[in-house]
């Protein structure tokens, strides 16, 4: 009787897999257990899920999350692609500009959040001061206290923080585009805008698919900027799911409801990633 030989590579990755199982699988199973029990540990079925789903604030939090994620990702892609294409051109001071562009990305999130919070301050912020001096606004705007402006302000900060990552990835992708494609397009009389649309962006498609997935995951998991600047206010207008889970668990000490929210949020993120990966694989086959 023959025995199957175990690949040596399996023995090398086995310790890492055991650590991952301990650090990921156990917390997930513990969270699921918390979501179907009460504070005393008694099984309550789906009661925690019913409570969090039927909460009056749930619909608003879902809407805030979607607006924040898609608004942030859209701006990050637009700014990052434009910056990456710009930095791929030859001009004086390009190396210095490439280095300076990384500053928003490397600044710690909490430092960036507190700095922008002061800049957006209604009475003492430099943004209101400059806009008032330029005559764009007649009186200071409460960017982080007005329900109509708080989310656009937070999206702008998140886009500023993460667009350098997109620019770096786009720049790396453009370095691999063959020069023959540019030469062929110029022979055909293509202008710079035609090169961007018909040469650069098609060649960047695989890179942009991967970048977009990462940006969506990071935005869905983002908590530092919003929690540091607004804490989810005013009136929950900037409250997103990760912060809502944190507040339920560590401010209201409703660990079971927070666990139920975590399970729902994990399911939502899994569906988003599955849909995106399906679209990516379909595009790769085509």
N, C-alpha and C positions, 0 to 999 in steps of 0.2 A: 504494500500500500504506500502510495507516494504522498508526501506532505508538501503543502505549498510553502515556499520560502518567503519569509517576511522581508520586504524591502528594507535595506539599511536606512533609507531616508525617513521611514516611519518612526524608527527609534529616535532619530534626531529631533523630530517635531513633536514627539509624544509628550515630553515635559511641558512644552509651551501649550499644547492643547489641554493638558490637565489643569494648568494655571488658568487658562481662559475659561474653562468649564467652571472652575471654582469662583472666578471673579464675575462671570456673566450669568451662567445658568442658575446658580444658587440665588442671587438677588432677584432674578426674574421670577423664579418659582416662589420665593418669599413674598414678592409683591402681589402675585396672583392670589396667594393664600390670604394676604391682608385684605384684598379687594372683596373677598366673599365672606369675611368674618366681621364681627363688631369689635369694640374696644376690649371686651372681655375674652375674645377669642372664640366666641360661639359662631357657628355657621349661620349666615343670613341669606345665602343665595345671591340673587341679583339686586338686593335692596340698595346697596351702595351705588350701583350703576344707575338705578332708577332715580335716586336722589340727585346725582350730579347731572344726569341728562335733562331732568325736568327743572333744574335750577333756572331762574329767570335770567341769570347772567351768562349762561352757557352759550347761547346763540351769539351774543355780542362778542364773547371771547373767541369763538370760532371765526367770526368775521374779522376781528382784529388780527388774528393770527394769519389768515389768508392774505389780507391787505399788506401786512408787514412783510411777509415772506416774498410774495410776488412783486411788490413794489421795490423791495431791497434788491432782489435778484435782477430785476429788469435794469435798474440804475447801475448796479455793479457791472453787468455785462456791457451796457452801452458805454460807460466811462472807461472800463477796462479795455475793451476792444479799440476804442478811439486812442487811448494812451499807448497801447501796445503797437498799433500801426504807426503812430507818431514817432515813438522811440526806435522804430525799425528803420527810419529814414536817416540819412546822413546830414548832419548839421553841426555847427560849432557848439560845444558844451553838452553834447549828447550824453557823455559818460556821467557828468555831474547831475544832469536831469534824471538819469536812470537811478542814480543813488538817492536823490531827494525824493523820488516818487515812492520809495519803499518806506518812508518815515511813517505814514499813517498805519501801515500794516504791522510794523515792528513795535509801535507804541502799545504798552499793555492796555487791555480793554478798559479797566477801571480808571486809568489815568486819562484816557481819551474821553470817557463818559463824563467825568467830573469837569474836565476842561471845557467841553461843549456845553455842559449844564450852566457854567458861569457865562459862557459866551451868549447863551440863549436867555440869560436872566432878564426879567422884564425891566427892571430899573437900572441895573448896573452892567448889563451885557453889552459887549462891543457891537453885536449884530444890530440891535435896536439903535445904538448910537450912530452907526454908520448910515443905516437906512434913513434915520431922521435927518441927519446932516445932508444927505443927498436929496432930500425931499420926496423919497419914495413912499414913506409913511408919515402921517401927521402926528401920531402919538405912539408910544411904545406898545409892542404886541406881546402878549403873554404866550410865547411859543409853546411852553411846556405846561401851561395852566389852562389854556383854551382848548376845549374838546375838539375844535375844528382844525387846529394847527399842530397838536401834539404828535399825531401819527406821522404826518409829512416830515416834521422835524426829526423824529427818530429814524425814519427811513433814510433821510439825507445823511445822518451821522453814520448809520450802518453802511451805506454805500461808500461814503468817504473812507471808512475803516478798511473795507475789503476790496475795493476796486484795484489796488496795486497788485493783489494776488492774480486777478484776472489778467492784468497788463503783463505781468511776468510770464504767465503761461502762454498768452497770445504771442508775445515776443519770441519765446522759445519755439512755438509752432511756426512762426514766420521764418525763422532761421533755417528751417528744413525745406522750405519751398524752393524747388529748382529754379535757377535763374533763366532756364530756357523758356519757362512759362511767361515770365515777364517780357523776355525778348520777343517771343511770338506775338504777345498781345500788342506790344509797341509797333511791331511791323504792320499789324492790322490797323494801326491808327488809334489804339485805345488810349484814353486819357487816364489820369491817376484814379479818378472815381470809378472808371470801368475796371481798372486793375483790382481795386478794393472789392468790388461787387462780384466780379467774374473769376478772379484768380485767388485773392487772399482768403475771402470768407469760405469758398468751397473747400480749400485746402485745410482750413481751420475747423471744419465741421466736427471731426472726431474729438479734437481738443475741447471745443465748445460744449459738446455733449457731456464730457467728463466734468468740466468745470461747473456747468450748470447743476449737475447732480450734487456736487460737493457744496455749492452755494446754498442749494435748497436744504440740504441736511443741516448745515451750519446755522442757517436762519431759523429752521424749525427748532433747533436746540439752543438758540441764542437767548441769554438771560441777562448778561452783564450790563449791556448798554441801557436797556429799558429799566431794569430794576434799579440801577444806580442813578438814573436821571429822573425817573418819574415814579418808580415803584408800582407801575400799573395804572396810575391815575392820569388825569382827574376823572372821577366817576367811572373807573374801569375802562376808559376810552383807549388806553394803551396797554391794557391787560392782555397778555397772550398766554397760551396754554402752559408753557414751562413755568412761568411766574405764578400762574394760578395754582399749579400743583405745589410749588414751593410754599406759597402762602397758606394753602390748606394744611400742609404737613407741619410747618415749622413756626407759623404764627397763630393758627387756630388749633393746632394739634389734632386735626381730624385725619389721622394717618390712614384710616381705612378708606375714606372718601378720596384722599390723595392717591392711594394705590389704585382705586378704580379709575380715576382720571388718567393715571399713568398707563394702565392697560389699554384704555381707549385711545390714548395718544400714540402709543406704540403701534396699535393696529392701523391707525390713520397713516402714520409715517410709512409703515410697511406697504400699504396699498399705493401710496404715492411713489415710492421707490420701485415697486413692481411694475406699475404702469410706465414709468420713465424708462426702466431697463427694457421693457418689451418694445417700446418705441425705438430705443437705441439699437437693439438687435435687428429690428425690422429695417432700420436705415442701413445697418451694416450689410445685411443680405442684399438690399437693393443696390 
